[in-house]
Amino acid sequence: MENNEKQTYTAGLVVGILSIPCGILIAITGWILGIIGIVINSTNKNTKNTTAGLVLSIIGLVLSIINSFLGVLLMTR
């Protein structure tokens, strides 16, 4: 494994991890990090780190969507 590939795997995993708390606290940041994490991890499907990063990015994106929906719902009431 080259050093550049290892950095890409690590970056995808870190972005996936960060998308979860950002998705809960700040929805727009969670949206952005979730999408970036999905793109990074989708381009490299070779290791367990990319699979974990992809799953974490999807979870962060879903939490961001739920947070956005609840924010709109609470603002309309």
MOQUIVEN-V616494 format. One line per field, one symbol per residue. ss: DSSP state (H for helix, E for strand, L for the rest). phi: phi as a letter, one per 30 degrees, with the letter a starting at -180 (. if undefined). burial: b if it has 16 or more other ideal C-beta (glycine too) atoms within 10 Angstrom, else e. A space follows every 10 residues. Layout:
ss = ???
phi = ???
burial = ???
This chain:
ss = LLHHHHHHHH HHHHHHHHHH HHHHHLHHHH HHHHHHHHHH HHHLLLLHHH HHHHHHHHHH HHHHHHHHHH HHHHHHL
phi = .ddddddddd dddddddddd dddddbdddd eddddddddd dddbccbddd dddddddddd dddddddddd ddddddc
burial = eeeeeeebbe bbbebbbbbb ebbeeebebb bbbbbbbbeb beebeeeebb ebbbebbbbb bebbeebeee eeeeeee
